[in-house]
Amino acid sequence: MEEPMRKKVRGFVGLVNNGNTCFMNVIIQILANTPTLKDFFLGSDLEKSDNEENTNKNGGEITMEFARTVMGLWSDECEPFQPYRLKDIVSEKATQFISNRQHDAQEFLSYLLNMLHEDLQTKPSYHTPNGYLTDKKAAEASLHRSTSLIADQFQIKIRSELVCLTCKEVSVTFDDPTKFISVPIPQPKSYISLTFFPKRSEVSRRLPVQVCRP
């Protein structure tokens, strides 16, 4: 009896884990399933596109290999994709990732996005004096001075507002562009009771103490 043919569906290809490279694989899967990035890398011929306005290219190796990885993940093959070459290229340029040990996923994401941005940007990077902008239009202009698909999708500017309690004057500043915002993770709280023995006293007291339990 012949084995029934499996229907090939795109987008269900996994990644081979080389040692403890799950930190890298999870980031690749997230970016490869971001619709705008996926459509760009599946529909662009990066080898033929050469942007003369880009003066910050790092050789394009990481971007080319990332594009090949995205294509592999979105192929109709049934075998998992091996991102060994991407890992090797990243390790050559960023020695903190040279081993196959576990690394920080956000650090890898930050590095990969920066490399993709440098290869894909159409204008040189721009840095504002002292890292601050005091005008909304200037902030918007700064964002567009270094244009790339990565900047359009991931880059933000944080607006800070300070109000004087005396004169009520409002001061607004814009920080340098960033791709990440750190937010606290709330922890469940519980109350426990401890027996407290004050120094030089024979009388003990029970004190309710609030603790954060992971």
N, C-alpha and C positions, 0 to 999 in steps of 0.2 A: 504494500500500500504506500503510495507516494505521500510524503509529508506536505501538508498544505503550505502554500507560500504565504509568508508574513507580509502584511501591507507595510510599506515603508512610509514613515511619517517623519517629516523634518522637525528638528528642534528637540529630539529626545536622545541625543548622543551625550554620553558621559565623558568624564576626564579620568585618565589613569593617574593614580596617586603615586608619586615617586618619593618614598620615605614618608616624611611628615609635611608634604606640600599641600595639604588641604587648605591652608591659609591662602595659597595662591589660586587653587582651583575654585574656591567659593567666590573669589573676586572676579575671576574670568567668567564664571557662569552668570553672575549678576550683570556684568557689563555686556556680555554677549546676548543677554535677554532684555536689555534696555532697548526699546523699539527704535529710537533714533540712531543709536550707535550700530545696532544690528543692520538696519537698512543701509546705512552709510558704507559699512565695511563689506557688505554683500554686493553692493551696487557700484563700488568705486574701483577703478583700475589705478591703484596707487603707484605702480611701476611706471606708468606713462604720464602721471601727473607730476609736474615739477614746478612748484610755486617759486618764482624768482624773488618775490617780495619777502620770503621767509629767510631771515639771516640767522636764525637760532636752531637750525636743524642739527640733530645729534647723529646723523647718519641714516636715520630712518629704519634701522634694523628692527627695533622693538615694535614699531608701528606695522611694518611689513609682516612680521611674524605673528603679531596679535591679529592682524587681518586674516592670515592663513588659519589661525586657531578658530576664529569666528566662523570662517567658511567650513572648517571641519566639524564644528558643533552643529551647524545648520545643514549639513549634507544629509542625504538619505541613506547613509551607511548604517549598519547595525552594530559595528564595532566601536568601542570607546576610543576617543582621540587621545593621543599622547602629546602633552605640551612640553616635552623635554627641551626642545630647541628654544622656546620662549624663556624657559627657566635658565638655560645656559647663557643666553644673551643678557638677560637682566643681571645675572650673577657677575658677568664680566664687567658690567658698568657700575654695579652697586654691590660692593663686596659684602655688605651686611646680609645679603641673601645667598651667599655662595654655598652654604651647606644645605643638606636636605632635612635639617632640623625644623622644628616649628618656629614660625616667626609671627610678628604682629600683622594681622590682616589689614588694618587701617594704614599702617606704614607702607605696605605693599601697594594698596590702592592709591595712596597719595603719590608714590613714586611713579606708578604706571600712568596715572592721569597726567602728571607733569610731563612725562616723556611723550605721550600722545599729543598733548597740547603743543609742545615745542615743534614737533614734526608737522602738525597740521595748521599751525597759525599762519595767518596771512600778513601780519604786520609785526614789527619788533615789539618786544615787551616794553612796558612803560611804567616807571616808578615815580610816584608823586613825592615832592619834598616832605620830609618828616613823616611820611606815611599817612597824611591827613588831607582831606578835602572838605571845604566848608560850604560847598554849593552843590545842590542836587544835580544840576546840569553838568558840572565838572565831574561828578561821580559817574554819571552815565557815559560821559565822553571817555573817561578812563577805562571803563569796562570794554569799550569798543576799540580801544587802541591796540589791544592784543586779541584779535579775533580768531576763534577756532571753534570747531564743533564742541570741543571739550569745554571751552569757556562759556559758550552759549548754554550748555546743558547743566553744568555743575558749578560755575563760578558765581559768587554773590559778593555784595559789599554790605557790611554791617553799619547801620546808621545809629549813632549815639546822640542822645539829646540830654542836655544839662540845663536845668532851670534854676536860676538864682532865687533863693527864698526871700531875698530883700527887695530887689527891683523887678523880679519876675521876668527878667530878660532870658531868652532862650538861645542856647548855643548848640549848633548842630554840627557834627563832624562825621566823616565817612572813613572807615578804616581801609587798609589795603585789601584788595580782593582776596577771598579765601574760598576754599571748597568744602570746608568742614565747620560745623558748629558743635561744640561740646555741651552736652546737657546732662544734668545729674540723673541717675537711675534711682527711682524711689525704691526703698527697701521696706518690706513689711515690718511693722513694729510690734513688739510684745513687751509685757510688763512682768518682771520677776521680783521676788521679794528676797532681800539680803539681810542677814543678821550682822549688825554693825556693833563693834566693840570700841567705844571711845578710849583713847589712851588714858591711862591712870584712872580708870573707872571700872567698877565691877558690874555696872548696870548696862545691859545690852538693849539695843533698839532694833526693831525691824523696819527697814526703809524700802519703800517701793522705788524701783529703778527702771527707767525706760531704756531699752536696748534695741538696736537694729539687728535683726536676724537675717542673714543672707538667704 
